């Protein structure tokens, strides 16, 4: 018994030293990187490896910005231009809803009727020539009014966009749009348009998943591959592909920046549009 009492303080000291050493090795990482650690953690961008999720907007903390510094929920001033839904009925607790009403100035943003989130101020979410990225998002078109007749009146629901500045405009490399009763891809300057769902009506109020793999290039060396997973499908299906293609629609030397936007933009007279978005992710490629 005396021997135990002599060594007990020594053993306790060793245990405390071991615990302190272990704690010092904890690496803090941001909640924008889905690395299965608490959302309060932070990791320097320089330590990221290829294949890491570098943006993960899940809304699971119940906040419009999903806890991500620099994210924008909407620039429209209407109280319901952006709001959270719960439950999302897609396996998540929360998703974001964007709403616009034709002719209502409270849904104006930059001179147009729109309500969109963006990640232009999130460093990891920006893209430039030479970057290889995977973009994923899920969308639900809430009570989407079917087209019956008249002009097309396209509505944007997701954009891979390049910013302009005071001296130049820029392009939009890829837009996901509804047009009449179709879902289509529209490339820069409408150089190419492809309907990937010819009739959306069976999928209204259902979640649809999309994935886009891109090598960003300011010359004819890039690629862009778009995949889709419809309700009831278990795997993504390739729906369009461009190779040996100029994907970056801008000029970095004059300040153009690539970023993503999601929400609703544009509608026809008398209509209200609401779209839900969830699980917006950006992943560095190639995957490891």
Helices and strands as residue ranges (DSSP letters): H 2-23, G 45-47, E 53-57, E 82-86, E 94-101, G 105-107, E 108-109, E 112-118, G 123-125, E 132-142, E 155-162, E 174-179, E 182-187, G 188-190, E 193-197, G 201-203, E 207-215, E 222-229, E 237-245, G 252-254, E 258-265, E 272-284
